[in-house]
Amino acid sequence: MEDTITVSSTAFDHHGMVPLAYSAYGDNTVPQISWDNLPAGTEQLALVMDDPIAPMPQPFVHWVAYNIPADAMQLPEGLSKEAEVAGVEGLDGMINGVNGLRQTGYFGPRPPKDGKLHAYHFRIYALDAALDLPEGLNKAELLEAIDGHVLATGMLMGHYEQE
């Protein structure tokens, strides 16, 4: 499926470097992520962030988020890493899933200190149904649950390198 959703961040440009503050070497702060150009019929959104060239497991999943309301325009900087995102206007019902460390929420870039440039894909999925998925899903479980419901996707790519 060709990406048609525009995904961006105030923290870094597409194909730009992710600042230290958003990495696990820094403050591990969730970056602001926004999107535009959702297709008609979008009822809900989901997000997966991964590093496709991580040594193990490959790809390494850094963030899974779902049950994001269709009328939400962004995920704000510093968003909670708790399973249930509460108290954030416009994000009622959003859930942070399980990352590659088997922890809930965002885990920022933390490539090996090998001097290799890693790419981090922040992919948004526009869904044709409000699926009301349970807490605790990992990437594979989320992708299985949304199979057949994806109207469109979009991706923001950021890079990080640790020497």
C-alpha positions as CSV (number, residue, x, y, z in Angstrom):
1,M,0.0,0.0,0.0
2,E,1.4,3.4,-1.0
3,D,1.7,5.9,1.8
4,T,-0.8,8.7,1.3
5,I,-1.0,10.1,4.9
6,T,1.5,12.9,5.6
7,V,3.3,12.3,8.9
8,S,5.5,15.0,10.5
9,S,7.0,16.1,13.8
10,T,8.1,19.3,15.4
11,A,11.1,17.5,16.9
12,F,12.8,16.5,13.6
13,D,12.3,16.5,9.8
14,H,11.5,13.5,7.6
15,H,14.8,11.8,7.1
16,G,16.3,14.1,9.7
17,M,18.2,13.3,12.9
18,V,16.2,12.5,16.0
19,P,17.5,14.8,18.8
20,L,19.1,13.2,21.8
21,A,16.2,14.2,24.1
22,Y,13.9,11.7,22.3
23,S,16.4,8.8,22.5
24,A,16.9,6.3,25.3
25,Y,20.4,7.7,25.6
26,G,18.8,11.1,26.5
27,D,15.5,11.8,28.3
28,N,13.5,9.2,26.3
29,T,10.8,11.8,25.7
30,V,8.0,10.9,23.3
31,P,8.3,13.3,20.3
32,Q,5.4,15.2,18.9
33,I,3.9,13.3,15.9
34,S,1.2,14.8,13.7
35,W,-0.6,13.7,10.5
36,D,-2.6,15.1,7.7
37,N,-4.5,13.9,4.6
38,L,-6.5,11.1,6.3
39,P,-8.9,9.4,3.9
40,A,-12.7,9.7,4.1
41,G,-14.1,7.0,6.3
42,T,-11.3,7.0,8.8
43,E,-12.7,5.9,12.2
44,Q,-9.6,5.3,14.2
45,L,-5.8,5.4,14.0
46,A,-2.9,3.2,15.0
47,L,0.9,3.9,15.2
48,V,4.0,1.6,15.1
49,M,7.5,2.9,15.5
50,D,10.3,0.4,14.7
51,D,14.0,0.2,13.6
52,P,14.2,-2.2,10.6
53,I,18.0,-2.7,10.9
54,A,18.3,-3.4,14.6
55,P,20.5,-6.4,15.2
56,M,17.9,-8.4,17.2
57,P,15.0,-8.8,17.0
58,Q,14.6,-7.4,13.6
59,P,12.8,-5.0,13.3
60,F,13.0,-3.8,16.8
61,V,9.7,-2.3,17.9
62,H,10.0,1.0,19.8
63,W,6.4,2.0,20.2
64,V,2.9,0.6,19.5
65,A,-0.1,2.9,20.0
66,Y,-3.7,2.3,19.0
67,N,-7.4,3.2,19.6
68,I,-6.3,6.7,18.6
69,P,-9.5,8.8,17.8
70,A,-9.8,9.7,14.1
71,D,-10.3,13.4,15.0
72,A,-7.0,13.6,16.8
73,M,-4.5,15.6,14.8
74,Q,-1.4,14.7,16.8
75,L,0.3,13.0,19.6
76,P,1.8,15.7,21.8
77,E,5.5,15.8,23.0
78,G,6.0,14.1,26.4
79,L,2.9,11.9,26.0
80,S,2.4,9.3,28.8
81,K,4.0,5.9,28.4
82,E,1.3,4.3,30.6
83,A,-0.9,1.7,28.8
84,E,-4.0,3.9,29.1
85,V,-3.4,7.5,28.0
86,A,-5.6,9.6,30.2
87,G,-6.2,13.3,30.6
88,V,-5.0,14.3,27.2
89,E,-7.6,16.2,25.3
90,G,-8.6,14.5,22.0
91,L,-7.0,11.2,22.9
92,D,-9.7,9.5,24.9
93,G,-9.4,5.7,24.7
94,M,-5.8,5.7,23.2
95,I,-3.7,2.8,24.4
96,N,0.1,2.4,24.4
97,G,0.9,-1.2,23.5
98,V,4.0,-3.3,24.2
99,N,7.3,-2.5,22.6
100,G,10.3,-4.8,21.8
101,L,11.5,-4.7,25.5
102,R,8.1,-6.1,26.5
103,Q,7.4,-2.8,28.2
104,T,4.4,-0.5,27.7
105,G,4.8,2.7,25.8
106,Y,7.5,4.5,23.9
107,F,11.2,3.5,24.0
108,G,13.3,6.0,22.1
109,P,16.1,5.2,19.7
110,R,19.0,3.3,21.3
111,P,21.1,1.7,18.6
112,P,24.3,-0.1,19.6
113,K,27.3,2.1,19.9
114,D,28.7,1.0,16.6
115,G,28.6,4.2,14.6
116,K,25.9,2.9,12.2
117,L,23.1,5.2,11.2
118,H,19.7,3.7,12.2
119,A,16.4,4.6,10.6
120,Y,13.3,4.9,12.8
121,H,9.9,4.5,11.1
122,F,6.9,6.1,12.6
123,R,4.0,4.6,10.7
124,I,0.4,5.8,11.0
125,Y,-2.5,3.5,10.0
126,A,-5.9,5.0,9.2
127,L,-8.6,2.4,10.0
128,D,-12.2,2.0,8.7
129,A,-13.6,1.0,12.1
130,A,-13.3,1.9,15.8
131,L,-11.9,-1.4,16.9
132,D,-11.8,-0.9,20.7
133,L,-8.7,-3.1,21.1
134,P,-7.6,-4.3,24.5
135,E,-4.5,-3.2,26.4
136,G,-1.3,-5.2,26.0
137,L,-1.0,-5.7,22.2
138,N,2.4,-5.9,20.6
139,K,3.1,-5.0,17.0
140,A,2.3,-8.5,15.6
141,E,-1.0,-8.6,17.5
142,L,-1.9,-5.1,16.5
143,L,-1.2,-5.7,12.8
144,E,-3.3,-8.9,12.9
145,A,-6.2,-7.1,14.6
146,I,-6.2,-4.3,12.0
147,D,-5.8,-6.5,9.0
148,G,-8.6,-5.8,6.5
149,H,-9.3,-2.4,8.2
150,V,-6.4,-0.3,6.9
151,L,-7.6,2.5,4.6
152,A,-4.2,4.3,4.2
153,T,-0.8,4.6,5.8
154,G,1.9,7.2,6.2
155,M,5.4,7.2,7.5
156,L,7.8,9.7,9.1
157,M,11.4,8.5,9.2
158,G,14.0,9.8,11.6
159,H,17.6,8.8,12.0
160,Y,19.8,8.2,15.0
161,E,23.5,7.2,15.4
162,Q,25.5,6.5,18.6
163,E,29.2,6.4,18.2
